[in-house]
Amino acid sequence: AAIPAVTPASTALAKDLKREGLRFVGPTTAYALMQACGLVDDHLADCHVRAGGHPGSG
């Protein structure tokens, strides 16, 4: 797949969240959180949404 489900950053975030007491948080869930918060832009290069290319993005 062109878009990863897990990255080193999401693995590290999952470990930190588990250390803080969260349960059932793995690297895939952490990556989804990073996507939802806008910490990663994993839209493909030809996607109209990539890097703020959608209408109203300023």
N, C-alpha and C positions, 0 to 999 in steps of 0.2 A: 504494500500500500504506500501511496505517496505521502500520506499523513501519518505520523507515528501515534501510537496509543500511549507510549511510555517514553520518557526522556530521562537523562540523568538528573535534571532539575526536579522533575516530578517524583522521582524516586527519593531524592533528598527531602523534598517537602513532605512526602508521605511518612518518612522516618521521623521527621521533626513533629508532625502532628500526632503520631502514635506516642512519641515520647511525652507529649503534652497531655496524653490521656484519651485521645480519640480512638475509637475502635472501628474496625471494618473500613479503614482507609488505606487503600493501596496506591501504587503509582498511577494506575489508570484513572482512578477517581481523582487523584491529585491533579493529573493533567487536565481532566475535564473541568475542574475548578479553575485552573489557570486559564483555560479557554474562556470560561464564563466571565471571569474577572477582567479579561482583556490583557492578561500578562503575556500571552503568545498570540501571534497572528499566523495561523497555519493554513490560511486560504491559499489555494494554488495560484501560481503566477498569473494565469489567464482568467482568474475569477474577478468579477466586477467589484467584489467587496474588499479585495486585498488592499491593505494599507489605506483604508479610508476612502476607497473609490466609490462608495455608494452615495446616492443622492442625499443631500443634507449634511454631508460630513464636513463641509466647510472647506 
